[in-house]
């Protein structure tokens, strides 16, 4: 009760601006009559009940679950019977039940799966084929499915007579980061989205972000405020940069958006929402965070609109720098926010009550006064609730970590308690490494979701914290006065490290901590379709090395092949501002998004390394030894290629440092030997990656071009696709983008066509400086490289979309060449 009183008293400070002292007194008198205990579950129960009432009918959900089965296992379409049941059957929680079908089974159902929604039914199906049939499901680009172990229809394994009942320990399983839409989904068509939504359902995800197509909604809303399409062309970013335009980090970059794009994405969003609803999911829609077109300041000259600071441009180029923010305290904020919510409801129907908004993420209020902060929070929520009276605000909790110097306990409480109890949910975004719930008294009583962040920029790097994943959500849920209401996955990019996401997905249904080593034994059997001793031993090593990072460092891949240091090695690296680190510092509005990178005493750049490379080389040796047993497995192919890439990339880091040390010793011969080895490693890794079509630049570029409806769009989309994974943002003739290589990728074609020329020209300049006994011409190298990069970004050359070469033969040859 005390928490509720504090929240509403804080909220009343905001209400004072709106309804006056008399109503505040009435409101406080009313809350004193509330029950004396108010748990987190009770706080969100009204929202859960309303959302349940919005779900599709049982018959629609059962048909949707059946369709998932048909796409996954069409041969077994009649082997399963699905049935929606009420939560009463599951003790008031979401659950699935797996039972033997009680009835004639000849050419008919063998297994009955019940669930409270179609998502639970799909999760039950996934659980059954995993733990009773030894099957495996992952993204296509991480090896896809292994279903060969599923017995033929008529021979499915029976479960115990009592069946299997799995309950959700918390109501929600959240999915996506606000930037995943740009790093992973940007070029997807409906066919690819359908696969992803199927994957979501099988993993038990019931609270997915649904951000596609929102620019078409904003177009309609802003035109109602006399904003022209020309003004919006200056406001929206290009397709590959929409996430950051939505957050107010940039404008125009990569744009403009064509009418075709706006229409296409709105149609796609409606299909996405329709399928999510059929499966019983609750989509999370966007809401207004205050970012507005520049023209709004002219149309409403008295509005409280502020021009924000620079966000990572090279020289504050006004063409894409310094966007505009409408202060939540201005009445126009509520008016626009309400209009946006209502326009979404008009377009999509009444599909959700949960809306994402991150007005204060990396954009601190102008004062730390708690009354003012509370009033701002209340205004943000009012904009939502005026459009949807049952609105719930879903907010990323990243700000409490990234800007902890501002968000002290009083300021946190003021924001978190500025809305009614149960009307805000916080994503503890980085709970896998830096959990906020543990240091904030459970977000001071606010419901939150324990989230895995894990990936930055969609980088390809074998990395994980399996122990934290297997225990963190359980520790948080059973902790004293826990306000945890869900688990979630908030990676910036998907389609990497499938082991991490399979374990994290299971935590939505796990009440106890997972014994990871035991779980990995069953995981590897499922993933490859058989038990192979060398693989078991290799994964035991990977668990204690690659997948056991405990240094607290956010793993953004800065291996030197893909994140080549831009510096003069004759100057101590530690004696100058670290370009290596600063390029990974995302500046948003006037604040910084900072990750902790490894601090070293060395005067050389250091890539992140948290494990014994020697042990991982032994794991690779074991993996290769299993090749005769698993050569036909696509999941094995992916993992072997990825592990070989990982080992060789770390080797290349050391070779780079050897080259730099040779340069400092003025040893031309050694510099040339080591630099040539580095260059050869790039070439060899490119050949390795080319042997698996999941590591190809060509597929990324072709997917972009396939969305285009005319040659102009095709050129624009390809430029967007090329730029995002290379320079990212703007350059000058002598300055690379501050964000270059943020979204780096280990893709065949990108190594040979982009990273190789960069390293070659750099080492050539180093060698010439020694040969001529003159200083290294860093600026001259930058001029050459930036010119090359800009031409490559605008290039049209084709890259392969089909794998070439035998992956196992190549991996063996590279092991013998570099590691034996």
N, C-alpha and C positions, 0 to 999 in steps of 0.2 A: 504493500500500500504506500510505503514511503516513497518508493521509486515513482509510482504513479502520481503522487502529490507533487514531487519535484518537477516531473515532466510537465505537468499541466500548469504549475505555477510559472515555469519558464515560458511555456506557450502563451500564458495569459499576458506576458509582457508584450508579445506581438499583437494579441487580440485588442490590447488597449488602443492601438492605432486604428482599429477597425470598428469595434462595437462599443467601446467606452467602458467606464468604470462600473456602471450599474450591472451590465451583463457579466462582467468579470466576477462580481460578488455572487450573482446567481449561479454562475458556473462552478465557483469554488464550493458553494453550499451544496450543489448537486454531487460533486465528486466525493464529498464527505460521506455520502450515502452509499458509495460503492462498496462491494464486498471487501473484507479485510485482507484477502490474499488474491494476488493476480499474477499467475505464472506466465511465462513466455508463450506457452502453448495456448493458454486462454486468450492472450493478447492478440494472437494471429488467427485464432479459431474463426472469428466472423469472416475474415478474408478467405480462409480455406473453404468455409461453407459456401460463400458466394461463388468462388471459383469452381467448386464442384458443380454448382447449379448451372454454370455456363457450358459444361462439357457436352460433347455430342452424345447422342442416345447410345445405349448399350449395343444396339444392332449395328450402328455406324462404326463404333469402336471395334467391335468383334470383326467386322468386315475389313477394317483397316489393318488389324493385327494379322488377319488371314492373308492379306495382300503382301505384308512384310515377309511372311513365311513363303509365299509364292515366289517372291523375288530372290529370297535366300536359298531355299531348298524346294524348288518346284516339283521334284520327284516325290516329296513327302507332303504334298498339299493336303492329302486326305488322311494322313497318319496322326494328325493332331486335331483336337476339338478345343475351341476357345470359348470362355464364358466370362462375362463381366459380373462381378459380385459387389455387394456393398461393403463399406468399411466395417460394418458390424461383424461380418464374418472374420475380419482380421483384427478384432480388438480395437476398432476405431482408427487403425492406421492403414496406410497404403501397404499392399502386400501382393504376393503371388503364391499360388498353391499348385503343386504338380502332383497329379494322381494318375493311377492306372484307369483307363477308360472302362466304365462299367456298362458293358453292352456288347453287342455283336462287333467283332473286330476284323472279320474277314473282308479284306479290301476296304476297310474303314478305319476309324480312329483307333489308335492304340494308347495315346497319352492325352489326358485332359489337363489343360492349364487354365486356371482361373486367376483373375486379377481385378483389382479395383479400377483400373483404367487399361486401355490398350497398351500403354507404356509398360505397365506391370506384367501384362500377358507376354509382350515381346521380351521383357527381361527374364520372365520365367522360361520362355523358349530358349533364350541364350544360355541360361543357367543349366537347363537340361542337356543341351547338346554339348556344353562344355564339360560338365561333371558326370554325365552318364554316357556320353558318346565320344568324348575326347576330341571335340572339334574346337576350332579357333576362328575368331572374327576380328579383323583389323582393317584399317583403311587400305584401299587398293594400292596406294602409293607406299605402303609399308609392308607389302607382301600379300595383302588381301586375305582371303579366307582359306582355311584348311578344313574341308568337309569330307575328305575321303574316308575318314574314320567313322562316319555316321553309318550304322547298319542300314541295309535295304528296308524298304517298307515291308511290314509284316514281321520284322525281326528286331524292333527297337527294344532296348533294355527296359525292364519294368522297374518301378520304384518300390519302396517298401509299402506294405499294405496301408500304413497310416499316412503315406504321402509325404511331401516336403512342403513346409510352410516357411516362407521367408518374408519377414516384415521390414519395412523401412524404419530405422531408428529415428530418423528425422524426416520431415515432410518433403523437402525439396532437394533436387539434384540439378544444380545450375550449370550452364554451359556457355562459353565464349567470353572473349575480351572485346572491348569496343573497337580494337584495331584488327581483330581477326578477319573482319569483313574485308579489309584491304590487303592484308598479307597473305590470306589463303583463299577467300571466297570470291574475290573481285571478278574473276573471269568465268565463274560458274554459270552453266545453263541449268534448265530444270532437271535434266537427266542426272547431273552430278549432285544437285541439291536433294533429289529424291534418295539417292544413295546415302547422303549424309543424314537425312532425317531418319532413314531406316537404322543407320548406325546409332544415332541418338537413342532411338526407342529400345534397341537391343541392349544398350548400356544403361538404361534406366533413367535417362535424362528427361525431366518433366518441366524444367524451367529454362528454356533456351532464349537467348537474346534474338530478336528479329528486327534487324536494322536495315534491311535492303529496301530500296525504293523510297526512302524518306524524302529525298530531294524533290520528288514529284509532289509530295504533300506540302513541303515548304514553298514550292512555287505557287501553289494555290493559296496558301495562307498569306504569304507576303504580298501577292498581287492584290489581296484584299486591303492591304495597307499602302497601296499606291506604289509598290516597288515593281519596276519594269523587269523584263527578261534580260535586258542589257545590264541592269544593276545586279541581277542574280548571276550573270556570267562572271562578274567580278567577285562574287561571293563564294560560289561553289568551287571546289577543287576538281582536278581531273579524276577519272575513275580509280586509279591506283592510289590516290591520296585523299579520298573522301573522308576517311576516318579523322584526319587531322584538320580538315576544313570544318567538320562537324564540331570539333573541340575548340575551334577558334585559334588554332596554331598558325594557320596559313590561309590564304585565299588565292584563287585563280590558278595556282601552280598545277600544270598538267591539264588545265581546262581549255575551252569551256565544255560543259556537258551539252550534248546534242539533244534535240527533241526525241530522236530515236532511243537514246540511252534512258531518258526520263520515262518514256512510255514502257520500254522493255523491262526496266527494273521494277516498275509499279506492277506490271502484269506478273512478274516473277514473284514479287512479295506476296501477292494474293494467293498464288499457288502454294507458297511456303506456309503461309498462315493456315490455309485450308487443310493441308496435310497435317500440320501440327495439331490442329483442333480435332481432326478425325481420330488421332491417336491419343487424345486426352491430355495433351501437353498444355501448359499455360505459357504463351509467348510473352516476352518482356519487350514492350515497345518503347521507342524514344520519347522524350519530352523536351520542353524548351529549357535550355540552360543559360540563355542570355546572349548568345552570339547572334549578331545582326549584320545585315548589309550596311556598307558605309552610307548609302543613300538615305537610310532611315534617319540619320542625324540631321539631314537637310529637310526632310519632310516633317520631322518632329523636333524643331530646334530647341525646345525647352526640356526635352527628355534627358534623363541622366544617363548619357551614353559616354563611355570612356574608350579612348584609343589605347589598346594594350601595347606592351613592349615587344621587342623583337624576339622571335623564336627561331634561332639557328640559321638565319640567313647570313650570307657572308658580309654584306655591307648595308643591311637594312633597306634592301630594294623595295620601294613602296608598291611594286607590282604584285608582291605576294607577302609582304611583311605587315605586321602590326594591325591586327583586326580590331573589331569594335564589340564592346560588351555593354549591354543594357543592364543597368543596376536593378537587382530584384526589388529594391525599395520603390522603384518608379511604378506608378499604376499601369503604364504601358506594358510592363513585364507580364503582369497577370493577364492582361487583355490578349497579348500574343500567345502566351502559354495556353490559355483556355481555348483559343481558336485552333491551335495545333492539335490538341487532344480531341476536340470535337470533329475536326476534319478527318483524323484517323478513324474515328468511330463511324463517320459517314462513309468512308471508303471501304473499311474492313468489316464493319459491324461491331457489336459489343463483344470483343474477343478476349479481353483481359482487363484486370484492374491494376496490373503492376507495370510501372514505368521507370525507366532509367534516367537519372539526371546527375551530372557531376559538375555543377556550377563552380564549386569551390575546390575541385581537384587541380592542384598546382596553380591555383589562382586565389590567393588568400584575400579575405575581406580587407578593406582599407584600414580597419581598426580592430583591435582585439577586445573591444568592449563587448561583454557578453550579452547585454541587452540588444545591442545592434545586431550581433551575430544571430541571436534568436529571432529577431524580426526578419532578417534575410531568409533564414530557413523557412519560416512560416510563409513568406511570400512565394518562395519556390513551390511549396506544397499547395498553397492556395491556387496557383496557376494550374496545377494538376487537378485538384479536387473540384474546381469550378467546371472543368470539362468532364470529369468523371467523379461523381460524389463518393465513390468507393475506392478512389485511387490509393495505391500504396507506392511509396517512393523507395526505389532500389538504388542505393548509392555505393560506389566504390569506396572502400576505406583506405585507398592508397595515400590520400592526403595526410592521414595521421602518421604515416611512416615517412613519406618523402619530405614533409614540411613539419616535422615534430617540434621545431623551435617555435613555430607559431601556435600549433594545436596542442596547447597544454590542457590539463584536465578541465579547467573552467570553460575554455573555449569549445572543447569537444562536447562537454555536457550541454552547453548552450545550443549547439547545432543539433545534436542527437535528440534533445528533448524539445525541440522547437515545433514538433508535429505531434498529433495525438498518439497515444500508446498503441502500438501495433500497426502504425501507418508508415513506418520506416523499416527497411531491412538493409543492413550493411554487408557488403562483400569484404571479408577479411582476405584481401586479394593475394597476399604474399605469405599466407599462413604456413606454407610448407617450409619457409626459411625464417621469416620474421613475423610471427603471429602477434597481432595487436590485441586480441581478446584477453591474453594473459596479463597484459600490462595496463589494461584500461577497465578493470572490474567488469569484464564481459560487455564492453562498449557501454558501460554505465546503464545496463539494463535493457539495451536495445537489441532486438533479434538480429542475428548475423548468420552468414554462411561461411563455413571454413573452406577456403579455396586454395587450389594449387595453381601457381603462376607458371613456373617451370621454364617457359620458352620466351625468348625475346627476338623480334624481327623475323620470325620464321627461320632462324638459323638452323643448320644441320650439324648437330653435335651430340654424341652419345653422352648423356648426363642424366642424373636423377638422384633423388633422396628417398629411396624406397622405404627405409626404416621410418622416416618422418611421415610418409604417406600412410604406412600400415598402422601407425599408432596415434598420429596427431589428431585426426577427427574423433577418435574414441576418447582420448584424454580430454579434449575440449568438451565433448558431450557430457561426460560423467563428472566434470569438474563442479565444484560448489557453485550454486546459483547460476548454472549455465544458461545462456540465452541462445545457444546454437539451434538453428532451425533448418540447416541444410549443409550439404557439401557441394563443391563446385570445381570446375576446371576453367581457368581463365588465361590460358596460354595465348601469346600474341600470334603464334602460327601453329598449325596442326600438321599432321602427316609426318611425324618423326617420333622416335622412342616409343613404339607401341606398348612395350612392357609397362611403362610409367602410367599410361592412360588406361590400360586394362585394370591394373591394381587400383587406381584412383576411382574408376567407375564402380568397382566392387564395393568400395567403402560406403557407397550409398545404401548397401544392404547388409553391412557387417556391423554387428553389435560388439564383437570382440576384436582385439588386435590380431593381426595376421602374422603367422610365423613365416617370414618372407622366404627363407631358404626352402622350406617344405613347399610353399606355394609355387616357387620357381620351378621345382621339379615337375609339378603337374603342368605348369605353364609351358615349359619347353616341350613336354610330351604332346600337348595339344597343338602348339604352334607348328611343329614339324611333322606331326602325325605318327611319331614313333619315339621310343626311348633309345637314345644313343649315349653311351657312357662318356665319350669325349665332350659331347654337348653339355651334359650335366656338370662335368668338371669345369668346363669353360664358363658356364653361367654362374657357378659358385664363385669363380674369380671375379667376374664382372660385377656381381652383387657387392663384393667387398671393396671394389675399386671404383670403376666408372659410375656405378649406381649407388655409391655411398658417400656423396659429397657432404661434408659436415663443416666446411670452413665459413659458412654464412655468406658466401659470395654469390651474387646473381650471375648465373652462367650465360653470358652473352659471348658467342664465339668470336674470339679475337686472334685465332691462329693466323700466322703471318701470311700464309698463302692468300687467304680471303680478306684479311684486314691488314694490308701492307703498311707498316709504319711510315709516316710522312715526316722525315726529320733528317738533320745533318748528323751523321754518326761521329763526327769529330767533336761534337759537343756532348757532354754528359747528359744522358736522357733524364736523369733525376734532377738535373740542375736547371731545367726549364719546365714551364707548364706542360703537363703531360697531354700531348695531342692525342695519344692513344686512348686515354681515359675520357678526355673532353669530348671526343667524337661520339662517345656513347652517353653523353649527358644530354638528355632530351629537354630542351627548355620549352616550357609551355606557358604562354602568356608572359607574366612577369616573374614566374617562379621556376624552379628547376626540378626536373625529375632525375634524381641521382641514384645510381646503384653503387654499392660498395665493391670496388675492385681490389684485387690483391695488392697489398703494399709490399714493395721489395726494397731492399737496401741497394740493389744493383743499379748501376748507372746505365743499364740496357733495358729496352722494353721487355716486358714479360707477358706471355700469354697465360691464361688460366690453366693451371695444372694441379689437380687435387689427389692424384693417385700415383702408384708406382707403374711407370711405363713398362718396366721389365715384366711385371706380373701380367699386364694386359697383352704383351707380346706372346706370353705363354698361352693365354686364352685364345689368341688368334691361331696359334699353332694347333691347338686342340680342335678349333673350329674347322680348319682346313683338313685335319685328319678325318673328320666326319664326312667329308665330301662324297666318298664312295657310297655311303648309305643315304645321303640326302640330296644328291645332285639334281634331282628332278623337282625339288621343293622350291616354290617361289618365295616362301617365307624365309627359308634358309639362304636363298640367293640374296635377298635384301639384307639380312643380318650379316652375312659374310662380307658383302661389298661395303656395308657401313662400318663394320669393325676394322676391315683392312684400311679404309679411308681414314678412320680415326687414328690408327697407329701410325700411318705414314704422315699424316698431318702434324702430329706431335713430333715426329722425327724431323720434319721440315723446319719446325720452330728452332730446333737445336742447330740445324745446318745454317739457318739464317744468322743466328748469333755467332757461329763459327766464322762466317763470312765477314760480319761486322768487326769481330776481333782481329781478323787478318787485316782489314782495312786500317784499323787503328795502329797495328804494328807496322803499317806500310809494306806489307808483304803481298806484292802483286800476284805472285804465283798462287799462294794459298787462297787469296781472295777469288781468283778465277776458278780454282778447283771447287771451292765451297759454293760459289754462286752458280756454277754450272750444275752442281748436284741439286741445288734448290730448284733450278729451272727444269731439270730432268724429272724431279719429283712431281712438279706440276703436270708435266706431260704424261707421266705414268699414271698419276691419279685420275687424270682425264680419261685415259684409256680404260681404267678400271670402272669408273662411273658409267662409261658408255655401254658397259655390258649389262646394265640393268635399266630398263626404260623408266624407272622411278627416279632416276637421277639425271634427267636430261633438261637442259635449257630449252630445247626446241618445243617441248610440250607446253611450257609456260607461255612462250611467245605465240604459238599457234592457237592456244585457247583464247588469248586476247584478240587475235585477228578474227577468230570465228564469230565473235559477238558483233563485229562491225557490219554495217549495212551498206557502206560505200567506201571508196578508196581513201577518202579524207579521214574517216573514222578509223580505218585500218592502220593508217600511218600514226594517228594520234594514240591509239590504244597500244600499238607496239612500242612507241616511244615511252609511254607510261610504264609498260611492263619492263622494258630494259632499264629505265632510269631508277625505278624503285629498288632493284636488286644491285645497283651499282652506286652512282653518285647520290642518289636519293633526292637531293635538293640543289639549290643554285650554286654556281661557281663564278669566279672571275678568271681572267687569263692566268693569274698566278696564285689563286687560292682554291683548293678543292672545297667541295661542300663540307660543312661541319658534320654532316651526317653520312659521309661517304662510307659505304660498306656496312651500314647499320643492319640492313636486311640481306647481308651476304649469304650466298648459297654455294654449297659444294655440288655443282651441276656440271656434267660434261658439256662442253661448248663454252660455258662461262670461264672455266679454267683456261682452256686453250685459246679462246678468242679474246679474253679480257685480262685475267689475272697474269697470264704468261707475258704478254707484251709489257705490262706494268713492271714486273720484276726484272725483265730483261733490260729495259731501258734504264732503270734505276742502277742496276749493277754495272751497266756499261758506263754510266756517268761516274760511278765510284772508281772503276778501273782507270778511266782516262785521267781522273784527278791525281792518282798515284803516278801514272806513267809520265804525266807532264809536271809533276811536283807542284801542283796548285790546289787551292781549296776546292772542296766539292761544290759544284754549282747547283744548289738545291732549287733555286728559283728557275733556272733554265730547265731543269728536269721537270718541275711542275708545269711549266708552260707546255712542254712537249706532251706530257702525260694528259693534262686537262684537255688539250686540243684533241688528242686521240680519243679520250673518253667521250667528249661531246659528239664527235663524229660517229662513234660506235653506238651511242644512245639513239642517234637518228638513223642508224643503219637499217638496211632491209635484207641483209644476207640471211640465208636459210640455215637452220641447224637441224640435225637429225631428230626424229620423233620415234625411232625404233632402235632397240638395243642392238649392239654389234659386238661380237666376240663371245667367247666362253668365259663366264665369270670365274669359274673354279680354276681353270687353267691360268688365267691372268693373275688371280690372287696368289696361287702357288708360285708363279714366276716372280712376282714382286716380293714375296716373302723371302725367296732364295736370294734375290738380288740385294735386298737391303737389310735383312734381319737374321739370316741363318748363321 
